[in-house]
Amino acid sequence: MFVFPDTEQKLRRKISSYKSALSKEKLTHDFIRDCSGKRYLLFSMYYVLDELDKSKEYLDWFSREFPDDAGEPIQMICWSLILHRMGQGNEAKQKLAETMLTNLYIIPNALGEKVQEYDIWHPSNFSEIYYLGELPCEVRSAISVSEIQWLGELYESFEFRRIRKRYVEIFHALKHEKSYAARSKLLDESRDLLNIL
């Protein structure tokens, strides 16, 4: 299990170590496999470090290296918050919507709300309610009052509520649907939900 560095110096050292490991993997194999998920953990470390120039460099690098990466909930909420800190409102909103559909529980949990499990099919362990236990307390502590307000306003907005409602309906149906054709149609619709934004 990942132990979050407890000092700024250790945090910088860990970031440097992870970036070096990813670069070495790219040099050695001509691609980055990253089975341990270092690429995701770096988002939470950059978020806590709160150096926007270095965060931007990493976000740009990640986007080039992993253009089709589906993401991980903690990585994604940190990504959206970093974009928000950078003043990139539209991109931050889009990434937060993606975060919500990666794990329905992570935003309300970050807001300090009591979280109830949905009666739906969860497509991966990332989307399960228990995954909230992976959110480092250092990340939770780094979320400012104004960021909590931003998260809450978007989460309760008409657009986000509409997307979330339909997503829950789709994945509730998927929990019971056996037909391949019907499942495929529902999954296609779920992938199109973010086009509402």
Backbone torsions as a table, in degrees:
resi	resn	phi	psi	omega
1	MET	NA	141.2	-179.1
2	PHE	-71.4	127.9	175.3
3	VAL	-105.9	120.6	-176.1
4	PHE	-69.9	133.7	178.5
5	PRO	-57.4	139.3	-173.6
6	ASP	-98.8	1.6	173.8
7	THR	-135.9	160.0	178.8
8	GLU	-62.3	-39.4	179.8
9	GLN	-61.8	-45.4	178.3
10	LYS	-65.8	-34.8	178.8
11	LEU	-64.3	-46.2	178.4
12	ARG	-62.4	-40.6	-179.8
13	ARG	-64.0	-42.7	-179.7
14	LYS	-65.5	-41.6	176.9
15	ILE	-59.1	-47.9	-179.8
16	SER	-60.5	-42.4	-179.9
17	SER	-63.0	-45.6	-179.0
18	TYR	-66.7	-42.7	178.8
19	LYS	-63.2	-40.3	178.1
20	SER	-63.2	-42.8	-179.9
21	ALA	-62.4	-41.5	179.2
22	LEU	-67.3	-40.4	178.2
23	SER	-65.0	-40.7	179.2
24	LYS	-63.3	-41.8	178.9
25	GLU	-61.6	-41.0	178.8
26	LYS	-64.2	-43.2	179.9
27	LEU	-66.0	-40.0	-176.1
28	THR	-73.3	-43.9	-171.6
29	HIS	-112.4	-4.4	-177.9
30	ASP	69.7	9.8	173.1
31	PHE	-158.3	166.8	-179.3
32	ILE	-111.9	116.4	179.4
33	ARG	-86.2	-44.8	174.8
34	ASP	47.0	59.8	179.6
35	CYS	-62.9	-26.0	-176.5
36	SER	-86.9	-7.4	175.8
37	GLY	80.8	25.0	178.4
38	LYS	-57.0	-37.4	-178.1
39	ARG	-59.7	-31.8	178.0
40	TYR	-79.1	-43.9	-177.6
41	LEU	-61.0	-31.6	179.7
42	LEU	-60.7	-30.5	178.8
43	PHE	-62.1	-45.7	-179.3
44	SER	-67.3	-35.5	179.3
45	MET	-68.9	-41.6	177.3
46	TYR	-65.9	-37.3	179.0
47	TYR	-61.9	-47.1	-179.5
48	VAL	-67.4	-39.1	178.7
49	LEU	-62.3	-35.9	174.6
50	ASP	59.7	46.9	171.0
51	GLU	-114.4	103.1	-168.6
52	LEU	-64.5	-35.6	179.1
53	ASP	-62.7	-46.9	-179.8
54	LYS	-68.0	-37.1	177.0
55	SER	-62.4	-43.4	-179.9
56	LYS	-62.8	-42.9	177.3
57	GLU	-57.0	-44.0	-178.4
58	TYR	-68.8	-42.1	178.6
59	LEU	-59.8	-42.9	178.7
60	ASP	-64.0	-43.9	179.2
61	TRP	-61.6	-46.7	-179.2
62	PHE	-59.6	-44.9	-178.3
63	SER	-63.0	-35.1	177.2
64	ARG	-72.9	-43.7	-175.5
65	GLU	-75.7	-32.3	-174.3
66	PHE	-130.1	60.7	-174.8
67	PRO	-63.5	-24.8	-177.9
68	ASP	-108.7	13.6	-176.9
69	ASP	-66.3	129.5	-177.6
70	ALA	-72.8	-23.2	177.3
71	GLY	88.8	173.3	-177.1
72	GLU	-137.9	142.2	-169.8
73	PRO	-55.7	-44.4	-178.0
74	ILE	-68.6	-42.6	175.3
75	GLN	-56.3	-44.0	-173.7
76	MET	-72.2	-38.1	178.6
77	ILE	-68.8	-36.5	175.6
78	CYS	-65.1	-41.0	178.8
79	TRP	-59.6	-47.5	-179.0
80	SER	-64.4	-38.7	179.1
81	LEU	-69.2	-37.0	175.7
82	ILE	-62.6	-46.0	178.3
83	LEU	-60.4	-40.0	177.6
84	HIS	-61.9	-44.7	178.3
85	ARG	-62.1	-30.7	179.3
86	MET	-79.4	-6.6	-179.3
87	GLY	81.3	18.1	179.1
88	GLN	-95.5	74.2	-170.5
89	GLY	-56.8	-49.5	-177.6
90	ASN	-64.9	-43.5	179.5
91	GLU	-65.7	-39.9	179.5
92	ALA	-63.6	-42.1	179.0
93	LYS	-63.5	-45.0	179.4
94	GLN	-61.3	-44.8	-178.7
95	LYS	-67.2	-34.6	178.2
96	LEU	-67.8	-37.6	176.4
97	ALA	-63.9	-41.8	175.8
98	GLU	-61.6	-40.9	178.1
99	THR	-57.9	-47.2	-178.0
100	MET	-58.0	-38.8	-178.4
101	LEU	-83.8	-12.4	173.9
102	THR	-78.5	-36.3	175.9
103	ASN	-152.6	110.4	-175.9
104	LEU	-64.4	-14.8	-172.1
105	TYR	-98.8	-17.6	-168.8
106	ILE	-70.1	-39.4	-179.7
107	ILE	-69.1	-51.0	178.0
108	PRO	-60.6	-33.0	176.7
109	ASN	-64.2	-44.1	178.0
110	ALA	-63.2	-28.5	178.5
111	LEU	-80.5	-4.2	179.3
112	GLY	82.7	15.0	-179.8
113	GLU	-84.7	153.4	173.3
114	LYS	-71.5	129.8	-173.2
115	VAL	-107.3	128.2	176.6
116	GLN	-106.3	141.8	179.4
117	GLU	-75.9	134.9	177.1
118	TYR	-79.4	148.0	175.9
119	ASP	-86.5	75.1	-175.6
120	ILE	-138.6	167.0	170.0
121	TRP	-79.5	126.1	177.3
122	HIS	-99.1	116.2	-172.6
123	PRO	-71.2	-16.1	178.8
124	SER	-156.8	169.5	177.7
125	ASN	-65.7	-26.3	176.8
126	PHE	-59.8	-30.0	-174.3
127	SER	-91.5	-4.2	-178.0
128	GLU	-76.0	155.0	-180.0
129	ILE	-65.0	-35.0	-177.4
130	TYR	-66.5	-16.7	-179.2
131	TYR	-64.9	-17.7	177.6
132	LEU	-57.8	-26.7	178.8
133	GLY	-64.5	-15.6	179.7
134	GLU	-83.3	-12.6	-178.5
135	LEU	-71.1	113.8	-177.6
136	PRO	-62.8	140.5	178.5
137	CYS	-62.4	-26.0	177.7
138	GLU	-65.0	-36.0	176.6
139	VAL	-69.2	-47.3	-179.9
140	ARG	-57.3	-42.8	-179.2
141	SER	-68.4	-26.4	-177.5
142	ALA	-79.9	-12.4	-179.6
143	ILE	-75.3	117.1	-175.7
144	SER	-77.7	167.7	178.2
145	VAL	-60.0	-42.3	-179.6
146	SER	-68.1	-32.6	176.9
147	GLU	-70.9	-37.1	174.4
148	ILE	-59.8	-43.4	179.6
149	GLN	-62.1	-44.6	178.9
150	TRP	-61.8	-46.9	178.2
151	LEU	-57.8	-47.1	-178.0
152	GLY	-63.5	-43.0	-179.8
153	GLU	-62.5	-44.1	179.3
154	LEU	-69.1	-44.3	-177.5
155	TYR	-59.6	-36.9	-179.2
156	GLU	-92.4	1.1	179.9
157	SER	-66.6	158.1	-179.8
158	PHE	-57.4	-44.6	-177.9
159	GLU	-60.2	-49.5	-177.8
160	PHE	-66.2	-39.4	178.9
161	ARG	-64.4	-39.8	-179.7
162	ARG	-65.7	-44.8	178.6
163	ILE	-62.3	-46.2	-177.6
164	ARG	-63.3	-43.3	-179.1
165	LYS	-59.9	-47.2	-178.7
166	ARG	-68.5	-37.8	178.1
167	TYR	-59.8	-45.2	179.1
168	VAL	-63.4	-41.8	178.1
169	GLU	-61.1	-44.6	-179.2
170	ILE	-62.8	-47.4	-174.9
171	PHE	-78.3	-18.7	169.7
172	HIS	-70.1	-43.1	177.6
173	ALA	-63.3	-39.5	180.0
174	LEU	-65.0	-25.3	179.1
175	LYS	-63.8	-26.9	-174.7
176	HIS	-115.4	-15.2	-175.1
177	GLU	-77.1	130.0	-179.6
178	LYS	-105.5	-24.5	-176.6
179	SER	-68.3	127.7	179.5
180	TYR	-60.7	-44.6	-177.8
181	ALA	-62.7	-43.4	-179.5
182	ALA	-67.6	-41.6	178.2
183	ARG	-62.5	-42.6	-179.3
184	SER	-61.8	-42.4	179.4
185	LYS	-63.7	-43.3	178.9
186	LEU	-64.2	-42.2	179.3
187	LEU	-65.3	-38.7	176.0
188	ASP	-60.9	-43.1	179.2
189	GLU	-63.7	-40.4	-179.4
190	SER	-63.1	-34.8	179.1
191	ARG	-70.4	-24.4	-179.2
192	ASP	-88.5	-5.9	-175.1
193	LEU	-59.2	-35.7	-176.5
194	LEU	-71.6	-12.0	177.7
195	ASN	-69.9	-11.6	176.9
196	ILE	-64.9	-33.6	-176.8
197	LEU	-68.6	NA	NA
